[in-house]
Amino acid sequence: MELLKNVSLAEFTTFKIGGKADYFCVARSVAELQEAFAFARSCSLPLFILGGGSNVLMRDDGFRGLVVKIEIKNSPLEGSTPPVGGGRDVCIVVGAGESWDALVAETVAHGLWGVENLSGIPGTVGAAPIQNIGAYGSEVKEVIEWVEVLDKNTSAVRRFSRDECEFGYRDSIFKKPEGRDYIVTSVAFRLRKNGAPNLSYKDLAEYFAEKPDPSLVDIRRAVLEIRGRKFPDLKTHGTAGSFFKNPIISQEKFDELKKKYPEFVGYQQPTTNNQPPTIKVSLAWILDKICGLNGYKIDKVALWKNQPIVLVSQDGAGAKEISAFADDIARIVKEKTGIEIEREVQNIC
Ligand SMILES: Cc1cc2nc3c(=O)[nH]c(=O)nc-3n(C[C@H](O)[C@H](O)[C@H](O)COP(=O)(O)OP(=O)(O)OC[C@H]3O[C@@H](n4cnc5c(N)ncnc54)[C@H](O)[C@@H]3O)c2cc1C
């Protein structure tokens, strides 16, 4: 493991924002990750784990500690020929540092169903369970069998079953205080050889209205095309995708807004332990139709014109400006709707 000093973090994030880390290293194996933990412990340094940097907002003045970039590779599909093993399902174990979208491309090439709707999401395999990535009517929790982690304090290995991961909407145990010390090293996915298309999401249903039985390749192509229209090009814009989560609100709040805005739509959420019903609503719709914020811009920060839930930085905006802009958006939403919105992007303090 090569330990570097004073490394600029901006080039490792899709926002292209971030000052220097005092210490930086790349972990290409579990042993290197353990070495990094031992170094941080011996110098009492705070530790930050970085994957592809596509869901983080790093501080302008950098990080006073050790940043470890996870590049633990292992992709059992790469270079192998289909079919993989016998049976109806296939279980594959993938290294945390593999590219998420490269994995999706491989599964599609091998005729394996389960993650095709999650095509085009930037980042690494190890970060996918952290916020239970989701898109186009699908969430990664549906195909996760287990997640293997290292405890950063003890370096002990532990395996979390899907249930133990406590997956929720853009949430898992790894985002909660009791799970924050665990660093993902590999993930096991259960994929299907004979799956069926999931066209529950409106955009995909419309795309395939004339072709009701698309293949895996068709679905991946469609998702990439739709995403290409909605998201900015990472080569030209700094962004971390959706900056906020879609709000989950009470039935009463939903009814109140629906009365005022009859086109407002919501999706009933599963209830547990006799909890009152909750409804997930589209923040992009609220920002556009209720707050009139589509294309809203202050100096170098803007809401993306094709998808207002996406914040973009232009001409070198810093983390401070992004954060102030996001606070402004949250304030406007609260004023107009009474809803408190929550950030999806991880702020590094
Ligand atoms: C253009 C664009 C579109 C996007 N679209 C979507 C979308 O449709 N759906 C969606 O869910 N997300 C989306 N995202 C967000 C992002 O791609 C995902 O959250 C992704 O999983 C982040 O992966 P990463 O490797 O870049 O993680 P990073 O940004 O590097 O890290 C994110 C968080 O996970 C932690 N982390 C990273 N790796 C590990 C590990 N191995 N173990 C423990 N903790 C770890 C980090 O410490 C940090 O807190 C989008 C982002 C962009 C830029």
The ligand as an SDF file (V2000), in Angstrom:
LIG
                    3D

 53 58  0  0  0  0  0  0  0  0999 V2000
  -24.9740   11.3780  -12.6600 C   0  0  0  0  0  0  0  0  0  0  0  0
  -25.3090   10.5640  -11.4320 C   0  0  0  0  0  0  0  0  0  0  0  0
  -26.4420    9.7730  -11.4420 C   0  0  0  0  0  0  0  0  0  0  0  0
  -26.7730    9.0180  -10.3030 C   0  0  0  0  0  0  0  0  0  0  0  0
  -27.8890    8.2460  -10.3460 N   0  0  0  0  0  0  0  0  0  0  0  0
  -28.2330    7.4940   -9.2640 C   0  0  0  0  0  0  0  0  0  0  0  0
  -29.3990    6.6680   -9.2810 C   0  0  0  0  0  0  0  0  0  0  0  0
  -30.1140    6.5960  -10.2880 O   0  0  0  0  0  0  0  0  0  0  0  0
  -29.6990    5.9580   -8.1730 N   0  0  0  0  0  0  0  0  0  0  0  0
  -28.9110    5.9870   -7.0560 C   0  0  0  0  0  0  0  0  0  0  0  0
  -29.2470    5.3080   -6.0740 O   0  0  0  0  0  0  0  0  0  0  0  0
  -27.7970    6.7530   -7.0040 N   0  0  0  0  0  0  0  0  0  0  0  0
  -27.4400    7.4990   -8.0790 C   0  0  0  0  0  0  0  0  0  0  0  0
  -26.3140    8.2850   -8.0290 N   0  0  0  0  0  0  0  0  0  0  0  0
  -25.5100    8.3460   -6.7850 C   0  0  0  0  0  0  0  0  0  0  0  0
  -24.2660    7.4070   -6.7770 C   0  0  0  0  0  0  0  0  0  0  0  0
  -23.8830    7.0470   -8.0730 O   0  0  0  0  0  0  0  0  0  0  0  0
  -24.5100    6.1530   -5.9460 C   0  0  0  0  0  0  0  0  0  0  0  0
  -24.8810    6.4980   -4.6400 O   0  0  0  0  0  0  0  0  0  0  0  0
  -23.2820    5.2410   -5.8960 C   0  0  0  0  0  0  0  0  0  0  0  0
  -23.6010    4.0250   -5.2760 O   0  0  0  0  0  0  0  0  0  0  0  0
  -22.1000    5.8860   -5.1860 C   0  0  0  0  0  0  0  0  0  0  0  0
  -20.9810    5.0550   -5.4170 O   0  0  0  0  0  0  0  0  0  0  0  0
  -19.5060    5.5610   -5.2180 P   0  0  0  0  0  0  0  0  0  0  0  0
  -18.6040    4.3850   -5.3470 O   0  0  0  0  0  0  0  0  0  0  0  0
  -19.2360    6.6980   -6.1340 O   0  0  0  0  0  0  0  0  0  0  0  0
  -19.5520    6.0510   -3.7150 O   0  0  0  0  0  0  0  0  0  0  0  0
  -18.8450    7.3260   -3.0500 P   0  0  0  0  0  0  0  0  0  0  0  0
  -19.4940    8.5470   -3.5870 O   0  0  0  0  0  0  0  0  0  0  0  0
  -17.3890    7.2220   -3.1690 O   0  0  0  0  0  0  0  0  0  0  0  0
  -19.2690    7.1140   -1.5400 O   0  0  0  0  0  0  0  0  0  0  0  0
  -20.6120    7.2850   -1.1260 C   0  0  0  0  0  0  0  0  0  0  0  0
  -20.7240    6.9250    0.3600 C   0  0  0  0  0  0  0  0  0  0  0  0
  -20.4990    5.5270    0.5160 O   0  0  0  0  0  0  0  0  0  0  0  0
  -19.3590    5.2890    1.3470 C   0  0  0  0  0  0  0  0  0  0  0  0
  -18.6400    4.1440    0.7520 N   0  0  0  0  0  0  0  0  0  0  0  0
  -18.1610    4.0340   -0.5130 C   0  0  0  0  0  0  0  0  0  0  0  0
  -17.6150    2.8200   -0.6920 N   0  0  0  0  0  0  0  0  0  0  0  0
  -17.7430    2.1630    0.4860 C   0  0  0  0  0  0  0  0  0  0  0  0
  -17.3620    0.8590    0.9470 C   0  0  0  0  0  0  0  0  0  0  0  0
  -16.7440   -0.0120    0.1590 N   0  0  0  0  0  0  0  0  0  0  0  0
  -17.6600    0.5150    2.2370 N   0  0  0  0  0  0  0  0  0  0  0  0
  -18.2800    1.3980    3.0650 C   0  0  0  0  0  0  0  0  0  0  0  0
  -18.6480    2.6410    2.6780 N   0  0  0  0  0  0  0  0  0  0  0  0
  -18.3880    3.0090    1.4110 C   0  0  0  0  0  0  0  0  0  0  0  0
  -18.5560    6.5870    1.3290 C   0  0  0  0  0  0  0  0  0  0  0  0
  -17.7880    6.7200    2.5110 O   0  0  0  0  0  0  0  0  0  0  0  0
  -19.6700    7.6150    1.2270 C   0  0  0  0  0  0  0  0  0  0  0  0
  -20.2340    7.8600    2.4940 O   0  0  0  0  0  0  0  0  0  0  0  0
  -25.9500    9.0580   -9.1490 C   0  0  0  0  0  0  0  0  0  0  0  0
  -24.7880    9.8630   -9.1640 C   0  0  0  0  0  0  0  0  0  0  0  0
  -24.4740   10.6060  -10.2930 C   0  0  0  0  0  0  0  0  0  0  0  0
  -23.2220   11.4350  -10.2870 C   0  0  0  0  0  0  0  0  0  0  0  0
  1  2  1  0
  2  3  1  0
  2 52  2  0
  3  4  2  0
  4  5  1  0
  4 50  1  0
  5  6  2  0
  6  7  1  0
  6 13  1  0
  7  8  2  0
  7  9  1  0
  9 10  1  0
 10 11  2  0
 10 12  1  0
 12 13  2  0
 13 14  1  0
 14 15  1  0
 14 50  1  0
 15 16  1  0
 16 17  1  0
 16 18  1  0
 18 19  1  0
 18 20  1  0
 20 21  1  0
 20 22  1  0
 22 23  1  0
 23 24  1  0
 24 25  2  0
 24 26  1  0
 24 27  1  0
 27 28  1  0
 28 29  2  0
 28 30  1  0
 28 31  1  0
 31 32  1  0
 32 33  1  0
 33 34  1  0
 33 48  1  0
 34 35  1  0
 35 36  1  0
 35 46  1  0
 36 37  1  0
 36 45  1  0
 37 38  2  0
 38 39  1  0
 39 40  1  0
 39 45  2  0
 40 41  1  0
 40 42  2  0
 42 43  1  0
 43 44  2  0
 44 45  1  0
 46 47  1  0
 46 48  1  0
 48 49  1  0
 50 51  2  0
 51 52  1  0
 52 53  1  0
M  END
$$$$
